[in-house]
Amino acid sequence: MLPQTAQLPAIQAGQLVTVRVPATSANLGPGYDSLGLALTLHDTLTVESLDSDELVFELSGEGADSLPRDASHLVVRAMNAAFGRVGYRHTGLKITAENVNPHGRGLGSSASAVVAAVTAANALLPAGEQQDRNWILQLTSELEGHPDNVAPAIYGGLALSWQDSDQYSSTCATVDAAVIPIVAVPDYELSTEAARALLPASIGHHAAAMNSGRAALLIHALTQKPEFLLAGTEDFLHQSYRAEAMRPSAGLIKALRGAGHAAVVSGAGPTVLVLANGEAEAATVLEFIAAFSGANTPDINWRVMKLAVDVEGAKVGVHRR
């Protein structure tokens, strides 16, 4: 049994750590709850340990108008979980969050927050108590409930993740340099919980077999043969069931795929992710989205971004003791 929190040793006051963490896109079509890709869209978290018992929370960017600035914030709860896991506590904290990743859009914003928080907490521990990335994977997967978003946020690149009982595992693959991620982020949200509630309790054996074949092909396409991205991103498990909850996104995906582009729902949606094969296709995709949205979804404001694959994952940029 753990001792009472007040009896735990406190981390050293006067430290400052800055963590940069990427947005992520999970599922990628058929890789439901197992595949995730880190993207070059970064949130930055700075934490300073104080010698007082106060909590100072400064928040800018995405979520600044709606997220709490107290101990109920996900970052604070994740940091407390990390300290407690190794038998430490903090006295006071000054937290500065600069959020770029859109919230409630399927780009792993909660996973990014949890990974940034646990990574920062780990860096603030005494040198002999700091843990490795696998420890961060276990704790953040527990906090999120699954590893598909946290793994690429931690490691970068393409993460392939799985679970055995209460043990989470992940391995990373290098994405072919020709693959260019493009995201179209609509101005409406869809919670992960609401999206999951639309899924059936079971699917048929044929659909499962079809999906496993496409997931295997997708890994090959992402790492070696981008010409197979369209076929490799076809999904039989979840996207069709969620379409009613994100009709503008579903319509854009259908149109893009009909034109030969590898478009999928990013995570639980409603963001649309396109995996383009080279600069020429990327330019065509950007033009296609602009034309389609103007003609078919004039009431939806789409934020379209041409990104790259983040290969570093969560990175401690500054740590001052």
C-alpha positions as CSV (number, residue, x, y, z in Angstrom):
1,M,0.0,0.0,0.0
2,L,1.4,3.4,-1.0
3,P,2.0,5.9,1.8
4,Q,-0.2,9.0,2.0
5,T,0.7,11.6,-0.7
6,A,2.0,14.2,1.8
7,Q,4.5,11.6,3.1
8,L,6.0,11.0,-0.3
9,P,9.3,12.7,-1.1
10,A,8.9,15.8,-3.3
11,I,10.6,16.4,-6.6
12,Q,13.3,19.1,-6.5
13,A,11.9,22.7,-6.8
14,G,13.4,25.1,-9.2
15,Q,13.5,22.8,-12.2
16,L,12.1,23.7,-15.7
17,V,11.3,21.3,-18.5
18,T,9.9,21.8,-21.9
19,V,8.4,19.0,-24.0
20,R,7.3,19.1,-27.6
21,V,4.9,16.4,-28.7
22,P,3.4,15.6,-32.1
23,A,-0.3,15.2,-33.1
24,T,-1.1,11.7,-34.2
25,S,-3.6,10.0,-36.6
26,A,-4.7,6.5,-35.5
27,N,-6.4,3.7,-37.4
28,L,-5.3,4.9,-40.9
29,G,-8.2,3.0,-42.3
30,P,-8.0,-0.7,-41.5
31,G,-5.5,-0.5,-38.6
32,Y,-8.2,-0.1,-36.0
33,D,-6.8,0.5,-32.5
34,S,-3.4,-0.7,-33.6
35,L,-1.8,1.7,-36.2
36,G,-0.9,5.3,-35.5
37,L,1.2,7.9,-37.4
38,A,3.0,10.9,-35.8
39,L,2.5,14.2,-37.6
40,T,4.4,17.4,-37.7
41,L,1.8,19.4,-35.8
42,H,3.2,20.0,-32.3
43,D,2.0,21.1,-28.9
44,T,4.5,22.4,-26.4
45,L,4.3,21.9,-22.6
46,T,6.6,23.8,-20.2
47,V,6.6,22.8,-16.5
48,E,8.4,24.5,-13.7
49,S,8.5,23.0,-10.2
50,L,7.8,25.5,-7.5
51,D,8.8,25.6,-3.8
52,S,5.2,26.6,-2.9
53,D,2.0,24.5,-3.0
54,E,0.4,26.7,-5.7
55,L,-0.6,25.6,-9.2
56,V,-0.2,28.2,-11.9
57,F,-1.7,27.2,-15.3
58,E,-1.2,29.3,-18.4
59,L,-2.9,28.0,-21.6
60,S,-2.9,29.4,-25.1
61,G,-4.0,28.2,-28.5
62,E,-6.5,25.3,-29.0
63,G,-8.8,24.8,-26.1
64,A,-7.8,28.1,-24.4
65,D,-11.5,29.2,-24.2
66,S,-12.9,26.0,-22.7
67,L,-10.3,23.9,-20.9
68,P,-9.8,24.2,-17.1
69,R,-6.8,25.7,-15.5
70,D,-6.8,23.8,-12.3
71,A,-6.0,20.3,-11.0
72,S,-8.8,18.8,-13.0
73,H,-6.9,19.5,-16.3
74,L,-5.7,16.3,-18.0
75,V,-2.1,17.4,-17.9
76,V,-2.1,17.8,-14.1
77,R,-3.9,14.5,-13.6
78,A,-1.4,12.7,-15.8
79,M,1.6,14.3,-14.1
80,N,0.2,13.3,-10.6
81,A,-0.3,9.8,-11.9
82,A,3.3,9.7,-13.1
83,F,4.8,11.0,-9.9
84,G,2.7,8.7,-7.8
85,R,3.6,5.6,-9.8
86,V,7.2,5.9,-8.7
87,G,6.5,7.2,-5.2
88,Y,7.0,11.0,-5.5
89,R,4.9,14.1,-5.4
90,H,5.3,17.7,-6.3
91,T,4.8,20.7,-4.1
92,G,3.8,23.4,-6.7
93,L,3.8,23.6,-10.4
94,K,3.8,26.3,-13.0
95,I,2.4,24.8,-16.3
96,T,2.4,26.6,-19.6
97,A,0.6,24.8,-22.5
98,E,0.8,26.0,-26.0
99,N,-1.7,24.0,-28.0
100,V,-1.7,23.7,-31.8
101,N,-3.4,20.4,-32.1
102,P,-7.2,20.8,-32.7
103,H,-9.3,19.2,-29.9
104,G,-12.1,16.7,-30.6
105,R,-11.1,16.3,-34.2
106,G,-9.4,12.9,-34.3
107,L,-5.7,14.0,-34.1
108,G,-4.9,12.6,-30.7
109,S,-5.1,15.8,-28.7
110,S,-5.8,14.0,-25.4
111,A,-3.0,11.5,-26.1
112,S,-0.6,14.3,-26.9
113,A,-1.5,16.0,-23.6
114,V,-1.0,12.8,-21.6
115,V,2.3,11.9,-23.3
116,A,3.6,15.5,-22.8
117,A,2.6,15.5,-19.1
118,V,4.1,12.1,-18.3
119,T,7.3,12.8,-20.2
120,A,7.7,16.1,-18.4
121,A,7.0,14.5,-15.0
122,N,9.6,11.8,-15.7
123,A,12.2,14.4,-16.6
124,L,11.5,16.2,-13.2
125,L,12.2,13.0,-11.2
126,P,15.7,12.5,-9.6
127,A,18.2,11.1,-12.1
128,G,18.2,7.7,-10.6
129,E,14.4,7.4,-10.6
130,Q,13.8,8.4,-14.3
131,Q,12.1,5.7,-16.4
132,D,12.4,4.7,-20.0
133,R,10.0,5.2,-22.9
134,N,8.4,1.8,-22.4
135,W,7.3,2.9,-18.9
136,I,5.9,6.0,-20.4
137,L,4.0,3.8,-23.0
138,Q,2.5,1.6,-20.2
139,L,1.3,4.5,-18.1
140,T,-0.1,6.7,-20.9
141,S,-1.8,3.7,-22.5
142,E,-3.5,2.9,-19.2
143,L,-4.6,6.6,-18.9
144,E,-5.9,6.7,-22.5
145,G,-7.3,3.1,-22.5
146,H,-5.4,2.0,-25.6
147,P,-1.9,2.6,-27.2
148,D,-2.7,3.6,-30.8
149,N,-2.3,7.3,-30.3
150,V,0.1,7.5,-27.4
151,A,2.7,5.2,-29.1
152,P,3.4,7.4,-32.1
153,A,3.3,10.5,-29.9
154,I,6.1,8.9,-27.8
155,Y,8.2,7.3,-30.5
156,G,7.4,9.1,-33.7
157,G,6.9,7.6,-37.1
158,L,4.5,4.7,-37.8
159,A,3.7,2.8,-34.6
160,L,2.3,-0.7,-34.6
161,S,0.8,-1.4,-31.2
162,W,-0.9,-4.3,-29.4
163,Q,-2.0,-5.4,-25.9
164,D,-1.5,-8.7,-24.0
165,S,-3.6,-8.6,-20.8
166,D,-2.5,-5.4,-19.1
167,Q,0.8,-5.1,-21.0
168,Y,1.0,-2.7,-23.9
169,S,3.6,-3.1,-26.6
170,S,4.6,-1.1,-29.7
171,T,7.2,-1.2,-32.4
172,C,7.9,1.5,-35.0
173,A,8.5,1.4,-38.7
174,T,10.1,4.0,-41.0
175,V,7.6,5.6,-43.4
176,D,8.7,5.9,-47.1
177,A,9.9,9.4,-47.8
178,A,7.3,9.8,-50.6
179,V,4.4,9.6,-48.3
180,I,2.9,13.0,-47.5
181,P,0.1,13.3,-45.0
182,I,-2.6,16.0,-45.6
183,V,-5.3,16.7,-43.1
184,A,-8.6,18.5,-43.6
185,V,-9.9,19.5,-40.2
186,P,-13.6,20.6,-40.2
187,D,-15.0,23.2,-37.8
188,Y,-17.1,20.6,-35.9
189,E,-16.1,18.1,-33.2
190,L,-16.9,14.5,-32.6
191,S,-15.9,12.8,-29.3
192,T,-14.2,9.5,-29.4
193,E,-16.8,8.1,-27.0
194,A,-19.7,9.1,-29.4
195,A,-17.8,7.6,-32.4
196,R,-17.2,4.3,-30.6
197,A,-20.8,4.0,-29.5
198,L,-21.8,3.7,-33.2
199,L,-19.8,0.5,-33.7
200,P,-21.5,-2.9,-33.8
201,A,-20.6,-5.4,-31.1
202,S,-19.3,-7.9,-33.7
203,I,-18.6,-8.2,-37.4
204,G,-18.6,-11.1,-39.8
205,H,-15.6,-13.4,-40.4
206,H,-15.4,-12.3,-44.1
207,A,-15.2,-8.6,-43.1
208,A,-12.5,-9.4,-40.5
209,A,-10.5,-11.4,-43.1
210,M,-10.8,-8.6,-45.7
211,N,-9.7,-6.0,-43.1
212,S,-6.6,-8.0,-41.9
213,G,-5.4,-8.3,-45.5
214,R,-5.8,-4.5,-46.1
215,A,-4.0,-3.7,-42.8
216,A,-1.0,-5.9,-43.8
217,L,-1.0,-4.3,-47.2
218,L,-1.1,-0.8,-45.6
219,I,2.1,-1.4,-43.7
220,H,3.9,-2.5,-46.9
221,A,2.5,0.6,-48.7
222,L,3.5,3.0,-46.0
223,T,7.0,1.7,-45.6
224,Q,8.0,0.5,-49.1
225,K,5.4,0.7,-51.8
226,P,3.3,3.9,-51.6
227,E,1.6,3.0,-54.9
228,F,-0.6,0.6,-52.8
229,L,-1.8,3.2,-50.4
230,L,-5.3,3.4,-51.9
231,A,-5.9,-0.3,-51.6
232,G,-4.2,-0.5,-48.3
233,T,-6.3,2.1,-46.6
234,E,-9.7,0.4,-47.4
235,D,-11.5,-0.3,-44.1
236,F,-14.1,-2.9,-43.3
237,L,-14.4,-2.4,-39.5
238,H,-15.4,1.1,-38.4
239,Q,-15.6,3.9,-40.9
240,S,-18.9,3.1,-42.6
241,Y,-20.6,2.8,-39.2
242,R,-19.4,6.2,-38.1
243,A,-20.3,8.0,-41.4
244,E,-23.7,9.2,-40.2
245,A,-22.1,11.2,-37.4
246,M,-19.7,13.0,-39.8
247,R,-21.5,13.3,-43.1
248,P,-19.4,16.1,-44.5
249,S,-16.2,14.2,-43.7
250,A,-17.6,11.0,-45.1
251,G,-18.6,12.7,-48.3
252,L,-15.1,14.2,-48.7
253,I,-13.5,10.8,-48.1
254,K,-15.8,9.1,-50.7
255,A,-15.0,11.8,-53.3
256,L,-11.3,11.6,-52.7
257,R,-11.1,7.8,-52.8
258,G,-13.3,7.9,-56.0
259,A,-10.6,10.2,-57.5
260,G,-7.9,7.7,-56.6
261,H,-6.5,9.2,-53.4
262,A,-5.9,7.3,-50.1
263,A,-8.3,9.2,-47.8
264,V,-9.5,7.9,-44.4
265,V,-11.0,9.1,-41.2
266,S,-8.3,10.3,-38.8
267,G,-8.8,8.5,-35.5
268,A,-12.4,8.7,-34.5
269,G,-12.9,11.7,-36.8
270,P,-14.1,14.0,-38.1
271,T,-10.7,15.1,-39.6
272,V,-10.0,13.6,-43.0
273,L,-6.5,12.2,-43.5
274,V,-5.0,11.7,-47.0
275,L,-1.8,9.8,-47.5
276,A,-0.4,11.2,-50.8
277,N,2.3,9.5,-52.8
278,G,4.7,12.3,-53.7
279,E,4.5,16.1,-54.2
280,A,2.5,15.9,-57.4
281,E,-0.3,14.0,-55.8
282,A,-0.2,16.2,-52.7
283,A,-0.7,19.3,-54.9
284,T,-3.6,17.6,-56.6
285,V,-5.2,16.6,-53.3
286,L,-5.0,20.2,-52.0
287,E,-6.7,21.5,-55.1
288,F,-9.4,18.7,-55.0
289,I,-10.3,19.4,-51.4
290,A,-10.6,23.2,-52.0
291,A,-12.9,22.6,-55.0
292,F,-15.0,19.9,-53.3
293,S,-15.5,21.8,-50.1
294,G,-16.4,25.0,-51.9
295,A,-19.0,23.2,-54.0
296,N,-20.4,20.7,-51.6
297,T,-19.8,21.9,-48.0
298,P,-19.9,25.7,-48.2
299,D,-21.2,25.9,-44.6
300,I,-18.2,23.9,-43.2
301,N,-14.9,25.7,-42.6
302,W,-12.1,23.2,-43.4
303,R,-8.5,23.9,-42.1
304,V,-6.3,22.0,-44.6
305,M,-2.7,21.3,-43.8
306,K,0.0,19.6,-45.7
307,L,2.2,18.0,-43.0
308,A,5.0,15.4,-42.8
309,V,5.7,12.4,-40.6
310,D,7.2,13.3,-37.3
311,V,10.2,11.0,-36.7
312,E,11.2,12.1,-33.2
313,G,8.1,11.7,-31.0
314,A,7.9,13.4,-27.7
315,K,11.1,15.4,-27.2
316,V,12.5,17.1,-24.1
317,G,13.8,20.3,-25.5
318,V,14.9,22.1,-22.3
319,H,15.6,20.7,-18.9
320,R,17.1,23.0,-16.3
321,R,17.9,21.9,-12.7
